[in-house]
Amino acid sequence: MTTNDDLINVPHRGLLSIATMLAVIMQVLDTTIANVALPSMQGSLGAAQDTINWVLTSYIVASAIVMPLTGWIADAIGRRRLFLISVVGFTLASCLCGMAGSLTEMVAFRVLQGVFGASLAPLSQAVLLDINPRERHGQAMALWGAGIMVAPVLGPTLGGWLTDSFDWRWVFYINVPIGLLAFLGIAFTMPSSPRHRRSFDFVGFAFLGLFVGALQLMLDRGEQLDWFSSPEIVIEAALAAAALWCFIVHSATAEHPFIPPQIFRDQNYVAASIFTFAVSVVLLATTALLPPLLQRIMGFPTVTTGLVLAPRGIGTMMAMLLVGRLLRVIDPRMIIVVGLGLTAWGLRGMTGFSPDMDRWPIIYTGVLMGFGLGLVFVPMSTVGFATLPPQLRTESAALYSLVRNIGSSIGISMVSVVLTQNIQVNHAELAERITPFSPGISAAARAVEMNASSGQFVGILDQITTLQATMIAYVDDFKLMMYVSIAALPLVFLLRRPKSGPRNPVVPDTE
């Protein structure tokens, strides 16, 4: 039998914390690390431009569908056993991805990666909460949040460096030593966990899986297929809406629904999940926007882009180190308000970006945003899980991670749509004001010794117009993210400060 005190008094809590974080960093890193390696993969695997993106889509969809199963599987076979199986499966799937010789093999192995990696983030969160007493939950969530938030920022930089310095296959091989260390750490330090058999709601899982899969496909492929002008996107949207409705109706009427209804009766958890959704929209949306902006508009090479964006991760780490201690003396809701305010302030600074600026505005706004998001994420996770019974932590952590991933996907799709549309609109508005007789055009043509109406000069003007239209579109996206951050502030009033008290009992272990 494993009691709550047994879990809190784990002999090697530090080593177990490091091992669980290695596992989650490995998994989260893989959501972004392969992005910059796609062109190299495309040539090596003989894939077409419109099919190579399945390398990313297959992983995201598989992970999203399997993630809600984490709680049920952990109850059935034990959390420790599931953790070890997930780490081994993810590591082996990474090896197979590195050895893939065709696009079909790569997509199949990426699906395996997503299936085995889906449980790593929620399991690590639940374990860190269980092995720490309630007064240390803030510091535990600071450690977990550091991996969740910093890994996606570092992914493209690390992926670019590995691809340029070695080969795209090392984007996947790098998981092998990390996975091995994580497995050994968990195997030797993690005790057996509580488990119990319960019925499986296949209908509920089928509806939820269909909703998540169709939604992720729609969000990931929408930009490629011009959204609702494509029959595929219309079908995926209809499937997602119908499956969500059926899941809600079924969950409300089933005797043993797939997701325990007790989770949704906890006000703090529900409010924190909504908050996580909003913050995730901002976090990964800005992370997705900045690398192409720096490389295509400002001409930064991959390594320089990574160095310029690194201070964002440093800001997050600084906040993580600070916030765990602040939670002991300051109302978590006040910390969240300050964090969102700093995030909005950083985004406001990003609305002043221009193609000819130096690196300092990118660095200081990155530190500001990273610090602000770090202040938001930790107290939000801490308050959200503070009043949940320990036996529901794995299930609720899986749902929490799913909400975070969906928010990130929606955020990336939203800014991509706005960016594409605004580039076209801005280009048209700028171009209609430029003629050979416009002030300054003739002088510019004489300066480069060209005729203002020549095709070559018109081509140069079009390139400059496109550059400016793209920059304005990026600024509009940053402004939209700033408004999202401000709009999320009232959600703070849905949270209640948890009262200190005795810990909830854990279901006895039957292992």
Backbone torsions as a table, in degrees:
resi	resn	phi	psi	omega
1	MET	NA	138.1	176.6
2	THR	-113.5	120.8	177.9
3	THR	-99.2	170.2	179.3
4	ASN	-62.5	-37.9	178.7
5	ASP	-65.2	-34.9	177.0
6	ASP	-60.8	-41.4	-179.4
7	LEU	-68.4	-41.5	-178.7
8	ILE	-68.2	-32.4	-178.4
9	ASN	-94.6	33.2	175.6
10	VAL	-57.9	129.4	-174.8
11	PRO	-59.8	-37.2	-175.8
12	HIS	-119.4	60.2	-176.0
13	ARG	-61.9	-38.0	179.3
14	GLY	-63.0	-45.3	179.2
15	LEU	-65.0	-39.9	178.6
16	LEU	-65.2	-39.0	177.9
17	SER	-62.2	-43.4	178.9
18	ILE	-63.8	-42.9	-178.5
19	ALA	-63.6	-43.7	179.4
20	THR	-66.0	-35.4	179.7
21	MET	-71.6	-34.8	174.4
22	LEU	-59.5	-40.6	-180.0
23	ALA	-64.4	-45.1	-176.2
24	VAL	-72.7	-35.7	177.1
25	ILE	-63.7	-41.8	178.1
26	MET	-58.1	-43.7	-177.5
27	GLN	-71.8	-46.9	-177.6
28	VAL	-66.4	-36.8	179.3
29	LEU	-58.6	-35.5	-176.3
30	ASP	-73.1	-10.0	175.7
31	THR	-73.5	-21.5	-177.0
32	THR	-127.6	-18.6	-171.3
33	ILE	-66.3	-28.3	-176.2
34	ALA	-82.5	-10.7	-174.7
35	ASN	-57.1	-50.5	-174.7
36	VAL	-74.3	-14.4	-179.9
37	ALA	-88.8	-4.6	-176.2
38	LEU	-57.1	-44.8	179.3
39	PRO	-58.8	-39.9	178.8
40	SER	-68.6	-39.3	176.8
41	MET	-62.4	-40.9	-176.3
42	GLN	-57.7	-45.9	179.6
43	GLY	-69.4	-40.8	-177.4
44	SER	-69.5	-35.9	-176.8
45	LEU	-93.9	-4.5	179.9
46	GLY	67.5	37.2	-177.2
47	ALA	-97.1	154.9	176.6
48	ALA	-84.5	164.2	-178.2
49	GLN	-61.0	-37.1	-175.4
50	ASP	-85.6	-3.8	179.3
51	THR	-112.0	-20.4	-177.2
52	ILE	-64.0	-26.4	179.9
53	ASN	-66.6	-13.5	175.8
54	TRP	-64.6	-19.2	174.7
55	VAL	-60.9	-37.7	178.0
56	LEU	-83.7	-45.2	-175.1
57	THR	-62.0	-43.6	-176.5
58	SER	-60.4	-40.6	-179.0
59	TYR	-67.1	-46.1	-177.1
60	ILE	-64.8	-45.0	-177.0
61	VAL	-67.5	-45.7	-179.5
62	ALA	-61.2	-43.6	180.0
63	SER	-63.9	-42.6	-178.0
64	ALA	-65.5	-37.8	-178.0
65	ILE	-71.1	-40.6	-174.7
66	VAL	-80.7	-27.4	-174.3
67	MET	-52.2	-43.5	179.8
68	PRO	-62.7	-17.6	179.4
69	LEU	-75.8	-11.5	-172.1
70	THR	-53.8	-47.9	-177.0
71	GLY	-62.3	-45.1	-178.0
72	TRP	-65.4	-44.0	-179.2
73	ILE	-66.1	-40.2	179.2
74	ALA	-62.4	-38.1	176.6
75	ASP	-66.5	-36.7	-174.2
76	ALA	-75.8	-42.9	-174.2
77	ILE	-114.5	-6.9	-177.7
78	GLY	99.8	139.3	-175.8
79	ARG	-65.2	-40.0	-178.9
80	ARG	-62.6	-45.6	-179.0
81	ARG	-63.9	-43.0	178.5
82	LEU	-63.3	-40.3	179.2
83	PHE	-60.3	-47.4	-178.9
84	LEU	-64.7	-43.1	178.7
85	ILE	-61.7	-41.4	-178.4
86	SER	-64.9	-43.4	-179.9
87	VAL	-64.8	-45.6	179.9
88	VAL	-63.6	-46.5	-179.3
89	GLY	-62.3	-42.1	-180.0
90	PHE	-65.4	-42.2	-179.2
91	THR	-65.0	-45.3	178.4
92	LEU	-64.4	-39.9	177.8
93	ALA	-63.5	-34.4	176.6
94	SER	-64.0	-41.9	176.0
95	CYS	-59.6	-44.2	-179.4
96	LEU	-64.4	-38.6	176.9
97	CYS	-61.3	-41.5	178.9
98	GLY	-65.7	-26.2	-178.9
99	MET	-96.3	-0.6	-175.7
100	ALA	-58.1	137.6	-179.4
101	GLY	-109.9	-5.1	179.4
102	SER	-148.1	165.6	179.9
103	LEU	-64.9	-37.8	179.5
104	THR	-59.8	-46.0	178.3
105	GLU	-63.3	-43.5	-178.4
106	MET	-60.8	-46.2	-179.3
107	VAL	-63.7	-42.0	179.3
108	ALA	-62.3	-42.5	-179.3
109	PHE	-72.5	-31.0	176.3
110	ARG	-68.5	-34.3	174.3
111	VAL	-61.3	-43.7	177.3
112	LEU	-60.7	-42.3	176.6
113	GLN	-57.0	-46.6	-179.9
114	GLY	-63.7	-39.9	-179.4
115	VAL	-63.5	-48.8	-177.7
116	PHE	-76.1	-30.1	-177.7
117	GLY	-81.8	-13.6	-174.3
118	ALA	-59.7	-33.9	-174.5
119	SER	-86.9	-11.9	-170.8
120	LEU	-65.5	-45.3	-178.5
121	ALA	-66.0	-51.4	179.0
122	PRO	-64.0	-36.2	178.1
123	LEU	-64.5	-43.1	-179.5
124	SER	-63.8	-40.0	178.7
125	GLN	-64.2	-45.4	-179.3
126	ALA	-64.3	-39.8	-179.7
127	VAL	-65.6	-44.5	-179.7
128	LEU	-62.9	-35.3	176.6
129	LEU	-69.6	-37.4	-176.1
130	ASP	-74.0	-34.2	-174.9
131	ILE	-88.8	1.0	178.0
132	ASN	-120.0	139.9	174.5
133	PRO	-65.6	162.9	-173.4
134	ARG	-57.2	-36.5	-178.1
135	GLU	-68.2	-13.9	177.9
136	ARG	-106.0	7.5	-178.9
137	HIS	-63.7	-34.1	178.1
138	GLY	-61.1	-45.1	178.6
139	GLN	-67.5	-35.8	178.1
140	ALA	-64.3	-43.8	178.9
141	MET	-70.6	-26.0	174.1
142	ALA	-65.3	-42.1	177.2
143	LEU	-64.5	-46.1	-179.6
144	TRP	-64.9	-43.5	-179.3
145	GLY	-63.8	-32.1	178.6
146	ALA	-60.2	-43.6	178.7
147	GLY	-68.2	-41.5	-178.3
148	ILE	-65.8	-36.6	-173.5
149	MET	-93.6	-33.8	-176.2
150	VAL	-81.7	-36.8	-176.3
151	ALA	-57.3	-44.6	178.7
152	PRO	-64.2	-29.0	178.9
153	VAL	-71.2	-39.8	-177.3
154	LEU	-80.9	-19.4	-175.5
155	GLY	-53.0	-57.1	-178.7
156	PRO	-60.3	-37.8	179.7
157	THR	-65.3	-48.4	179.5
158	LEU	-64.2	-40.9	178.5
159	GLY	-62.9	-40.8	178.2
160	GLY	-65.5	-41.4	-179.8
161	TRP	-66.3	-43.5	179.4
162	LEU	-63.6	-40.3	-179.3
163	THR	-67.5	-42.8	-178.6
164	ASP	-71.8	-39.1	-173.5
165	SER	-86.3	-30.9	-177.1
166	PHE	-125.1	-93.6	-177.0
167	ASP	-161.5	155.0	-178.3
168	TRP	-60.3	-24.7	-178.8
169	ARG	-65.4	-23.7	178.6
170	TRP	-71.8	-15.0	172.4
171	VAL	-59.0	-30.9	178.9
172	PHE	-98.5	-36.4	-179.0
173	TYR	-64.2	-25.5	-178.9
174	ILE	-63.8	-19.5	178.1
175	ASN	-72.3	-19.4	-173.8
176	VAL	-64.3	-55.0	179.1
177	PRO	-64.1	-35.2	178.8
178	ILE	-65.2	-45.1	179.2
179	GLY	-63.4	-38.1	179.2
180	LEU	-64.4	-45.2	178.1
181	LEU	-63.4	-42.3	179.5
182	ALA	-62.6	-43.1	-179.8
183	PHE	-62.0	-48.4	-178.7
184	LEU	-62.7	-42.0	-179.9
185	GLY	-63.0	-44.0	-179.8
186	ILE	-69.8	-41.7	-176.6
187	ALA	-62.6	-36.5	-174.1
188	PHE	-95.9	-12.1	-175.2
189	THR	-122.0	-17.6	-175.4
190	MET	-92.3	124.2	178.5
191	PRO	-75.5	165.8	174.7
192	SER	-62.6	145.1	-173.3
193	SER	-110.3	159.7	176.8
194	PRO	-59.7	141.9	175.9
195	ARG	-150.3	153.4	175.1
196	HIS	-157.5	148.3	-179.6
197	ARG	-79.1	138.1	173.1
198	ARG	-146.3	159.7	-176.8
199	SER	-65.1	151.3	-179.8
200	PHE	-106.5	123.0	179.5
201	ASP	-87.0	86.8	-176.6
202	PHE	-64.1	-39.8	-178.6
203	VAL	-62.7	-46.5	178.7
204	GLY	-61.1	-44.2	178.5
205	PHE	-63.8	-39.2	179.9
206	ALA	-61.9	-44.2	178.8
207	PHE	-65.5	-43.9	-179.9
208	LEU	-65.8	-42.2	178.4
209	GLY	-63.3	-40.0	178.1
210	LEU	-65.1	-42.1	178.0
211	PHE	-60.6	-51.0	-176.9
212	VAL	-64.9	-45.3	-179.4
213	GLY	-62.9	-46.6	179.5
214	ALA	-64.8	-40.4	179.7
215	LEU	-64.5	-45.1	-179.2
216	GLN	-64.7	-40.1	176.8
217	LEU	-62.9	-43.2	179.7
218	MET	-61.6	-45.5	-178.0
219	LEU	-68.7	-36.5	-175.8
220	ASP	-78.9	-34.0	-175.6
221	ARG	-102.0	-6.3	-175.7
222	GLY	-58.0	-44.9	-177.6
223	GLU	-65.3	-38.8	-179.9
224	GLN	-65.6	-34.1	-172.4
225	LEU	-103.7	13.6	178.4
226	ASP	61.6	38.6	172.4
227	TRP	51.1	-128.2	-167.3
228	PHE	-77.3	5.8	168.3
229	SER	-81.4	-7.7	179.0
230	SER	-100.6	130.8	176.6
231	PRO	-58.6	-34.5	179.8
232	GLU	-60.7	-45.4	-178.7
233	ILE	-66.3	-38.9	178.1
234	VAL	-62.1	-44.0	179.6
235	ILE	-64.2	-44.0	-179.6
236	GLU	-64.2	-39.5	178.2
237	ALA	-65.5	-42.1	179.2
238	ALA	-65.3	-41.5	178.0
239	LEU	-62.8	-43.3	-179.5
240	ALA	-62.1	-45.9	-179.0
241	ALA	-64.7	-44.8	-179.3
242	ALA	-65.5	-41.6	-178.8
243	ALA	-66.7	-39.1	178.5
244	LEU	-63.7	-43.7	179.2
245	TRP	-62.1	-45.2	179.5
246	CYS	-64.3	-37.7	179.1
247	PHE	-64.8	-42.6	180.0
248	ILE	-63.8	-46.4	-179.3
249	VAL	-63.9	-44.6	-179.5
250	HIS	-64.0	-43.1	-179.1
251	SER	-63.7	-32.5	-179.0
252	ALA	-76.1	-19.9	-175.2
253	THR	-113.3	-15.9	-176.5
254	ALA	-74.5	148.2	179.4
255	GLU	-71.0	-39.9	177.5
256	HIS	-130.2	83.0	-176.9
257	PRO	-67.4	160.8	-176.6
258	PHE	-59.4	-43.9	176.6
259	ILE	-103.0	121.2	-177.9
260	PRO	-56.0	129.3	-177.3
261	PRO	-65.5	-18.7	178.9
262	GLN	-60.4	-28.8	-179.7
263	ILE	-60.9	-41.7	-175.3
264	PHE	-80.5	-6.2	176.5
265	ARG	-87.1	-8.2	179.0
266	ASP	-89.6	109.5	-173.8
267	GLN	-61.2	-41.8	-178.2
268	ASN	-64.9	-40.4	-179.3
269	TYR	-65.6	-44.9	179.8
270	VAL	-62.9	-44.7	179.8
271	ALA	-64.5	-41.4	179.4
272	ALA	-65.4	-35.4	178.0
273	SER	-65.7	-42.1	177.0
274	ILE	-63.0	-42.0	178.6
275	PHE	-62.0	-44.4	179.3
276	THR	-59.1	-41.0	177.7
277	PHE	-57.4	-48.9	-177.9
278	ALA	-65.1	-43.7	-178.8
279	VAL	-67.2	-36.9	179.4
280	SER	-65.3	-33.1	175.3
281	VAL	-57.4	-43.5	-177.5
282	VAL	-75.3	-43.0	-172.6
283	LEU	-59.1	-61.8	-174.3
284	LEU	-80.3	-21.8	176.9
285	ALA	-64.7	-47.1	178.3
286	THR	-68.3	-34.9	177.4
287	THR	-63.5	-35.8	179.0
288	ALA	-74.6	-28.9	-176.8
289	LEU	-78.1	-38.1	-168.3
290	LEU	-68.6	-45.8	-178.9
291	PRO	-57.0	-48.7	178.2
292	PRO	-64.9	-32.0	177.1
293	LEU	-62.9	-47.8	-177.3
294	LEU	-68.7	-34.7	-176.3
295	GLN	-83.6	-40.9	-174.5
296	ARG	-88.5	-35.8	-177.1
297	ILE	-92.0	-42.6	-175.7
298	MET	-100.1	-6.9	173.6
299	GLY	73.7	24.5	179.2
300	PHE	-76.4	137.2	171.2
301	PRO	-70.4	168.3	-174.4
302	THR	-58.5	-46.0	-177.4
303	VAL	-65.0	-42.1	178.5
304	THR	-63.9	-40.1	176.8
305	THR	-58.0	-43.3	178.6
306	GLY	-63.6	-40.6	-179.9
307	LEU	-66.7	-37.6	-179.5
308	VAL	-70.4	-34.3	-179.6
309	LEU	-84.3	-14.8	-177.9
310	ALA	-57.8	-38.4	179.1
311	PRO	-57.5	-24.7	175.3
312	ARG	-61.6	-44.6	176.2
313	GLY	-65.9	-35.5	177.6
314	ILE	-64.1	-41.4	177.5
315	GLY	-60.9	-41.1	178.1
316	THR	-63.5	-44.7	-179.8
317	MET	-62.8	-39.7	177.6
318	MET	-60.8	-43.3	179.5
319	ALA	-65.0	-39.9	-179.7
320	MET	-62.4	-40.1	179.6
321	LEU	-66.4	-32.2	-176.0
322	LEU	-85.4	-41.3	-167.5
323	VAL	-70.1	-30.2	178.7
324	GLY	-59.4	-35.2	177.9
325	ARG	-81.1	-35.6	-179.8
326	LEU	-63.1	-31.9	-177.2
327	LEU	-62.9	-20.9	-179.7
328	ARG	-75.0	-23.3	-172.8
329	VAL	-123.5	-14.6	-175.4
330	ILE	-121.5	142.5	176.8
331	ASP	-57.6	123.1	-178.5
332	PRO	-54.7	-32.2	-179.0
333	ARG	-64.6	-34.8	177.8
334	MET	-68.1	-37.8	177.7
335	ILE	-63.8	-40.9	178.7
336	ILE	-62.6	-42.6	179.1
337	VAL	-60.6	-45.4	179.2
338	VAL	-63.1	-42.8	-179.8
339	GLY	-62.3	-44.7	178.2
340	LEU	-65.6	-36.8	177.5
341	GLY	-62.8	-43.2	178.0
342	LEU	-65.6	-37.8	177.6
343	THR	-62.2	-46.5	178.5
344	ALA	-63.3	-38.0	178.9
345	TRP	-64.2	-43.5	177.5
346	GLY	-62.0	-41.1	178.1
347	LEU	-66.1	-35.5	176.4
348	ARG	-62.1	-40.0	176.5
349	GLY	-64.3	-32.9	179.7
350	MET	-70.8	-20.8	176.5
351	THR	-69.8	-9.0	176.8
352	GLY	-97.6	8.8	179.1
353	PHE	-63.7	147.9	176.1
354	SER	-145.2	159.7	-175.4
355	PRO	-63.8	-26.6	-174.7
356	ASP	-104.9	17.0	-179.8
357	MET	-80.8	165.9	176.6
358	ASP	-87.4	-170.3	-173.2
359	ARG	-82.6	-17.3	-172.9
360	TRP	-59.9	-45.3	178.5
361	PRO	-59.2	-34.4	179.2
362	ILE	-67.9	-40.4	-177.2
363	ILE	-69.0	-49.9	-173.6
364	TYR	-71.8	-35.3	176.0
365	THR	-68.9	-32.7	177.3
366	GLY	-65.1	-45.0	177.9
367	VAL	-61.8	-42.8	-178.6
368	LEU	-62.9	-47.1	179.4
369	MET	-66.0	-43.7	179.6
370	GLY	-61.5	-42.7	178.9
371	PHE	-64.8	-43.8	-179.3
372	GLY	-63.2	-46.2	179.9
373	LEU	-66.0	-33.6	175.9
374	GLY	-63.9	-38.2	177.5
375	LEU	-68.3	-27.6	-179.4
376	VAL	-80.2	-45.6	-167.2
377	PHE	-66.1	-45.3	-173.6
378	VAL	-67.5	-54.2	179.1
379	PRO	-62.4	-30.7	178.7
380	MET	-64.8	-44.9	178.0
381	SER	-67.5	-39.7	-178.1
382	THR	-64.2	-48.3	-179.9
383	VAL	-66.8	-38.2	-177.4
384	GLY	-62.1	-33.6	-177.6
385	PHE	-103.2	1.4	-173.2
386	ALA	-65.5	-34.8	-173.8
387	THR	-107.6	6.9	177.8
388	LEU	-83.6	140.3	174.0
389	PRO	-61.3	140.9	-178.3
390	PRO	-55.8	-32.5	-177.8
391	GLN	-69.1	-12.2	178.5
392	LEU	-101.9	2.4	-172.9
393	ARG	-65.5	-43.9	-178.0
394	THR	-63.1	-45.7	179.7
395	GLU	-62.1	-46.3	-177.8
396	SER	-70.2	-33.9	177.2
397	ALA	-65.7	-37.0	177.5
398	ALA	-64.7	-44.2	178.9
399	LEU	-66.2	-38.4	178.4
400	TYR	-60.9	-45.8	179.0
401	SER	-65.8	-36.9	178.5
402	LEU	-63.8	-44.1	178.2
403	VAL	-61.6	-40.6	178.8
404	ARG	-62.8	-43.3	-179.3
405	ASN	-66.6	-40.9	178.4
406	ILE	-64.5	-41.9	176.8
407	GLY	-59.4	-42.2	178.1
408	SER	-63.1	-43.7	-179.7
409	SER	-63.7	-43.3	179.0
410	ILE	-65.1	-40.8	179.3
411	GLY	-61.6	-45.9	-179.8
412	ILE	-63.8	-43.1	179.3
413	SER	-64.8	-40.8	-177.9
414	MET	-63.3	-48.0	-178.4
415	VAL	-70.1	-29.7	177.7
416	SER	-67.0	-42.2	178.3
417	VAL	-63.9	-47.9	-179.4
418	VAL	-62.3	-40.6	-179.8
419	LEU	-62.3	-49.2	-178.1
420	THR	-61.9	-46.6	-179.4
421	GLN	-64.8	-42.8	-177.6
422	ASN	-69.4	-32.0	175.6
423	ILE	-60.6	-45.4	-179.8
424	GLN	-64.6	-45.7	-178.8
425	VAL	-64.8	-46.9	-179.1
426	ASN	-63.2	-39.5	179.7
427	HIS	-63.4	-43.4	179.6
428	ALA	-63.9	-42.4	-178.9
429	GLU	-67.5	-39.1	179.1
430	LEU	-71.3	-41.3	-175.8
431	ALA	-65.6	-35.9	-177.5
432	GLU	-69.1	-14.2	179.2
433	ARG	-95.5	-3.5	-177.1
434	ILE	-107.6	121.3	175.5
435	THR	-136.1	166.2	176.7
436	PRO	-59.7	-17.0	-178.0
437	PHE	-101.1	2.5	179.9
438	SER	-66.3	147.3	178.6
439	PRO	-57.8	130.9	177.6
440	GLY	91.6	-21.9	-177.5
441	ILE	-68.1	-46.1	179.6
442	SER	-62.9	-40.7	179.2
443	ALA	-64.5	-40.4	178.9
444	ALA	-65.0	-38.8	179.0
445	ALA	-65.0	-41.5	178.9
446	ARG	-66.0	-34.3	-178.3
447	ALA	-64.4	-32.1	178.8
448	VAL	-102.6	9.9	176.3
449	GLU	57.4	52.1	177.4
450	MET	-133.3	159.6	173.7
451	ASN	-80.9	134.5	-176.0
452	ALA	-61.3	-23.5	-178.6
453	SER	-103.1	6.3	-179.1
454	SER	-72.8	154.0	-178.3
455	GLY	-63.8	-37.4	-179.3
456	GLN	-65.1	-43.6	180.0
457	PHE	-67.8	-38.3	177.2
458	VAL	-62.6	-37.0	177.4
459	GLY	-64.1	-40.9	177.3
460	ILE	-62.9	-43.8	178.3
461	LEU	-60.8	-38.9	179.9
462	ASP	-65.5	-38.9	177.5
463	GLN	-63.4	-43.1	179.3
464	ILE	-65.5	-40.8	178.7
465	THR	-63.1	-42.9	178.7
466	THR	-62.9	-40.8	178.4
467	LEU	-60.4	-47.3	-179.3
468	GLN	-67.5	-40.1	179.0
469	ALA	-63.2	-39.0	178.7
470	THR	-67.4	-41.2	179.4
471	MET	-62.9	-42.6	178.3
472	ILE	-62.9	-38.3	179.7
473	ALA	-65.1	-40.2	176.1
474	TYR	-62.5	-43.3	178.5
475	VAL	-60.5	-40.1	177.4
476	ASP	-62.2	-37.6	177.4
477	ASP	-65.4	-42.8	178.3
478	PHE	-62.3	-37.9	178.6
479	LYS	-65.7	-40.4	178.1
480	LEU	-61.8	-43.0	178.1
481	MET	-64.5	-34.6	176.7
482	MET	-63.1	-42.4	178.6
483	TYR	-65.7	-36.9	177.4
484	VAL	-62.9	-41.9	179.0
485	SER	-62.3	-43.4	180.0
486	ILE	-67.3	-39.6	-179.3
487	ALA	-65.9	-24.4	-179.7
488	ALA	-78.2	-15.5	-176.5
489	LEU	-56.2	-43.6	-179.2
490	PRO	-61.5	-19.0	178.9
491	LEU	-64.0	-19.1	178.4
492	VAL	-57.8	-34.0	-175.8
493	PHE	-71.7	-10.1	175.2
494	LEU	-81.5	-17.4	-178.1
495	LEU	-86.1	144.7	174.1
496	ARG	-114.8	139.0	178.8
497	ARG	-69.4	122.3	-177.4
498	PRO	-67.0	141.1	177.9
499	LYS	-87.3	144.9	177.2
500	SER	-74.4	147.2	-178.7
501	GLY	179.9	-177.3	-179.3
502	PRO	-67.3	151.1	180.0
503	ARG	-72.7	151.9	176.8
504	ASN	-74.3	147.8	179.8
505	PRO	-70.7	155.3	177.2
506	VAL	-103.0	144.7	177.3
507	VAL	-62.2	132.8	-177.9
508	PRO	-57.6	148.9	179.0
509	ASP	-81.3	135.0	177.3
510	THR	-110.8	10.0	-175.4
511	GLU	-75.7	NA	NA
